[in-house]
Amino acid sequence: MSLTDFLKAFFTHPTVLAYWLMAAIGGGLAIHWAEAVWPPVVATTLIGLLYPLAEYGLHRYVLHGRFLYKVPLTASLWKRIHFDHHRDPHDLRVLFGALYTTVPTLALVALPIGWTVGGRAGAAAAFAAGSLIICFYEFCHCVQHLHYMPKSPFLQRIKRLHLAHHFHNETGNYGITSSIWDRVFRTLYEEAKDIPRSSTVFNLGYTRAEAERYPWVTELSKSPRGDGD
């Protein structure tokens, strides 16, 4: 895949277009409501600074947590937003995040922070900033999974780290756009030899034994993967 093909595929995807629209609406409202420059600027800055930690925390403790599949109400959610992606990292149908999960999450994180520092203008600016950051997240995630090798050393590195997360050991390298919090919490591994291979790298701990106790993900899967015991 050439760079042109990659950019065309990415920027014309409906999910990405939705984020651009959200950013435009949020930015327009922030400008319309702002009575001073600093509240939207502070709100935007805070979202930018906090995003890598939120990305890390949600990926490690929610997406890789083992509680969503234990409840019928959230089993299908977990299956869509992460299990299917790890079961087959090449499945492009689940490469992009589901808008019905990402948009509410963004709103729950960004709006209170923005409102606290800048009222409705700050909330709108924070939401717009978060929408653009999620676009960057999706861009990085696409680079990591599509058959495209970037020339940027930064993109090459995060691609290598993320593919190790998918194919070697899922208990590390949780950062998608940054490895700073993996480094802080000591879950970063640069090379596969630095950490043993995980037996649950494709099923995220949803083993046969777990499927017998909590069968809802299996029931939703046409051909569930049975890695692990």
Secondary structure by P-SEA (a helix, b strand, c coil): ccaaaaaaaaaacaaaaaaaaaaaaaaaaaaaacccccaaaaaaaaaaaaaaaaaaaaacccccccccccccccaaaaaaaccccccccccccccccccccaaaaaaaccaaaaaaaccaaaaaaaaaaaaaaaaaaaaaaaaaccccccccaaaaaaaaaaaaacccccccccccccaaaaaaaccccccccccccccccccccccaaaaaacccccccccccccccc
